Amino acid sequence: MFASNPFADLTAIIPLTIMQGYIVLMAILVVVGTAADTIHKKSAKYFFEKTKSAEAARERKLGGGEKMGIAIKTVAEDVLTSAEFCNPKRRIAHLITMYGFVLFLLTTIALVFAYPTHEAPAIVSQLWHLGALMVCVGGYWFWFFIRVDVAAEGNPWYRIVRADLFILTLLGTTTFGLIWAVLQSSGTGVINTVFLALFIFAATVLFGGVLWSKFAHMFFKPAAAYQKRIMEADGSRENLPKDADRTDPAVRDSHSMELLKDAPMDMGLGIKRERPQHY
């Protein structure tokens, strides 16, 4: 079952050209939705103006090699390993979901475009099922146990806001896709068609609703992380003041409150001392 191409039998109902055209259309919708999101939120304008304003405050000019090193570090830490997550459980759930989603997308393209028949290598179909399963594991873990507003604010797991559109449609796409693939191999007709329709609907909302979801955030996040690292390296520090040096008497005596003059820079864990479990 898991070694067979779930899209091969579908060609008997839906022509291959329509299936391939649907995937191309979804890719176009992602590009258009991301561009529209950039214009609507003025993200590109914000990044450009922020970079220009920081040029006057920078202490040194970075070379091409240093910028390349920062770019590689950004990809390695902020993209491939999601090091910005302080909560290890959320980081693991995010990585499982992210790599599962990438695997699911790549194998879907391979199965529909490169191997549209049963002659597809078994490993490709197995990776398609594995990618969908990884999204379900990481996504449901996040939805039921990790979400910030549920864990810290006492909201019920079924509370849905517009920001949840991405994760819900992503889970719907992979969940309905897996159920459809399993039912297809068992030969159940009507129920199989229902889950196929749900699979297509969820995928359409996922890729077509970029403007109303957090999908575009995946593209902005690496750019924002890279820009932040550049500003830290050139000394502009996003136009923020430098860290206070407690060994400098002038800095130590600049505090109006007497008790802060000898206070250490590291005040301890603070609110991170324990998990919020008071709801």
C-alpha positions in Angstrom: 0.0 0.0 0.0 2.7 2.5 1.1 4.9 1.5 -1.9 2.3 2.3 -4.5 1.8 5.7 -6.2 -1.5 7.1 -4.9 -1.9 9.3 -7.9 -1.6 6.6 -10.5 -5.1 5.2 -10.2 -6.4 8.8 -10.0 -5.5 9.2 -13.7 -8.5 7.0 -14.5 -10.8 9.7 -13.1 -8.9 12.9 -13.6 -6.7 13.4 -16.7 -3.0 13.7 -15.9 -2.8 17.1 -17.6 -5.4 18.5 -15.2 -3.5 17.1 -12.2 -0.2 18.6 -13.4 -2.0 21.9 -14.2 -3.5 22.0 -10.7 0.0 21.7 -9.1 1.3 24.5 -11.4 -1.7 26.6 -10.5 -1.0 26.1 -6.7 2.6 27.2 -7.2 1.4 30.3 -9.0 -1.0 31.1 -6.2 1.8 30.8 -3.7 3.9 33.3 -5.6 1.0 35.7 -6.2 -0.2 35.4 -2.6 3.3 36.0 -1.2 3.7 39.1 -3.5 0.3 40.4 -2.5 1.1 39.8 1.2 4.3 41.7 0.8 2.5 44.6 -0.8 -0.4 44.5 1.7 1.8 44.4 4.8 4.5 46.6 3.2 7.1 44.0 4.3 9.6 44.7 1.5 9.3 48.5 2.1 9.8 48.0 5.8 13.0 45.9 5.3 14.4 48.4 2.7 13.7 51.5 4.9 15.1 49.7 8.0 18.3 48.8 6.1 18.7 52.4 4.8 18.2 53.9 8.3 20.8 51.5 9.8 23.4 52.5 7.3 24.0 55.8 9.1 24.5 54.0 12.4 26.8 51.2 11.2 30.3 51.2 12.6 32.0 49.3 9.8 31.2 48.0 6.3 31.0 44.3 5.8 32.8 42.5 3.0 31.3 40.0 0.6 32.9 37.0 2.3 31.5 38.1 5.7 28.0 38.6 4.3 28.2 35.1 2.7 29.3 33.6 6.0 26.3 35.3 7.8 24.0 34.0 5.1 25.3 30.5 5.6 24.9 30.8 9.3 21.4 32.1 8.9 20.4 29.2 6.7 22.0 26.6 9.1 20.6 28.0 12.3 17.4 29.9 11.5 16.2 27.7 8.6 17.5 24.2 8.8 17.6 23.8 12.6 15.2 26.6 13.8 17.5 27.6 16.5 15.4 30.6 17.4 12.9 28.4 19.3 13.8 28.4 23.0 11.2 25.7 23.8 12.8 22.4 22.7 9.4 20.7 22.3 8.2 23.4 19.9 11.4 23.3 18.0 11.2 19.6 17.5 7.6 19.8 16.5 8.4 22.6 14.1 11.3 20.7 12.5 9.2 17.5 12.1 6.4 19.5 10.5 8.7 21.5 8.2 10.8 18.6 6.9 7.6 16.5 6.5 6.0 19.3 4.5 9.1 19.7 2.2 9.2 15.9 1.7 5.5 15.8 1.0 5.7 18.6 -1.6 8.8 17.2 -3.4 7.4 13.7 -3.6 4.0 14.9 -4.8 5.7 16.7 -7.6 7.8 13.7 -8.4 4.8 11.2 -8.4 2.7 13.5 -10.6 5.3 14.7 -13.1 8.1 12.2 -13.1 6.3 8.9 -12.2 2.6 9.3 -13.0 2.2 5.5 -13.3 2.7 2.5 -11.1 6.3 2.2 -12.3 7.4 4.8 -9.8 10.1 3.6 -7.4 8.7 2.3 -4.2 10.9 4.6 -2.1 9.3 7.8 -3.7 5.8 6.6 -2.6 7.0 5.6 0.8 8.6 9.0 1.3 5.3 10.7 0.2 3.5 8.8 3.0 6.3 9.4 5.4 6.2 13.2 4.7 2.5 13.4 5.2 2.8 11.4 8.5 5.5 13.7 9.7 3.3 16.7 9.2 0.5 15.0 11.1 2.8 14.1 14.0 4.4 17.5 14.3 1.2 19.4 13.5 -1.1 17.7 15.9 1.5 17.8 18.6 1.7 21.5 18.1 -2.1 22.0 17.9 -3.1 20.1 21.0 -0.1 20.5 23.3 2.2 23.4 22.4 0.3 26.4 21.1 1.2 29.4 23.1 -2.4 30.8 23.6 -3.5 27.4 24.8 -0.6 26.6 27.1 -0.2 30.1 28.6 -3.6 31.8 28.3 -5.9 29.0 29.1 -7.8 29.0 25.8 -9.4 25.7 24.6 -7.7 23.7 21.8 -10.7 24.2 19.6 -10.5 28.0 19.6 -9.7 29.0 16.0 -8.5 32.4 14.7 -7.4 33.5 11.2 -3.8 32.9 12.1 -4.6 29.1 12.5 -5.6 28.9 8.8 -2.1 27.7 7.7 -1.7 24.9 10.3 -5.3 23.7 10.0 -5.3 23.5 6.2 -1.8 21.9 6.2 -3.1 19.2 8.6 -6.2 18.8 6.6 -4.2 18.3 3.4 -1.9 15.7 4.8 -4.6 13.9 6.9 -7.2 13.7 4.1 -4.4 12.8 1.7 -3.3 9.9 3.8 -6.8 8.6 4.4 -7.6 8.9 0.7 -4.4 6.9 -0.2 -5.3 4.2 2.3 -9.0 4.0 1.2 -7.9 4.0 -2.5 -5.9 0.8 -2.0 -8.9 -0.9 -0.2 -11.2 -0.1 -3.1 -13.9 1.8 -1.2 -15.5 4.1 -3.8 -17.8 6.7 -2.3 -15.9 7.3 0.9 -12.7 7.4 -1.1 -14.2 10.1 -3.3 -15.3 12.1 -0.3 -11.8 12.2 1.2 -10.3 13.0 -2.2 -12.5 16.0 -2.4 -11.6 17.0 1.1 -7.9 16.5 0.2 -8.2 18.8 -2.9 -10.2 21.4 -0.9 -7.7 21.6 1.9 -4.8 21.9 -0.5 -6.5 24.6 -2.5 -7.2 26.7 0.7 -3.6 26.0 1.9 -1.9 27.3 -1.3 -4.6 29.7 -2.4 -5.0 31.3 1.0 -1.4 32.6 1.4 -2.7 36.2 1.8 -4.8 35.3 4.8 -2.5 32.8 6.5 1.0 32.6 7.8 2.3 30.7 4.8 4.2 33.8 3.5 5.9 34.0 6.9 8.2 31.1 5.8 9.7 33.3 3.2 10.0 36.5 5.4 11.6 34.7 8.3 15.0 33.9 6.7 15.2 37.5 5.3 14.5 39.0 8.7 17.0 36.8 10.4 19.7 37.6 7.9 19.0 41.3 8.2 19.2 41.1 12.0 22.6 39.3 11.9 23.9 41.9 9.4 23.0 44.8 11.7 24.6 43.1 14.6 27.8 42.5 12.6 28.2 46.0 11.2 27.4 47.7 14.6 24.2 49.4 13.6 22.3 47.2 16.0 18.9 48.1 14.5 19.4 51.7 15.9 19.3 50.3 19.5 21.8 51.4 22.1 24.8 49.2 23.0 24.7 46.8 25.9 25.4 48.5 29.2 28.9 48.0 30.6 28.6 47.6 34.4 32.3 48.0 34.8 32.1 51.6 33.5 31.4 53.9 36.5 29.7 56.4 34.2 27.2 53.7 33.0 26.8 52.3 36.5 26.0 55.8 38.0 23.7 56.8 35.2 20.8 54.9 36.7 18.4 57.1 38.7 17.5 54.2 41.0 20.1 53.5 43.6 19.4 49.7 43.7 20.1 49.3 39.9 23.6 50.8 40.1 25.2 47.5 41.2 22.6 45.2 39.7 24.1 42.5 37.4 23.3 42.3 33.7 22.0 38.8 34.1 18.9 38.9 36.4 18.2 35.2 36.2 15.4 33.3 34.5 12.6 35.6 35.6 9.3 34.4 34.1 11.1 31.5 32.4 11.8 30.0 35.8 8.8 27.7 35.5 6.2 26.7 32.8 2.8 28.5 33.0 0.5 25.9 34.6 -1.9 28.1 36.4 -5.0 27.6 34.3 
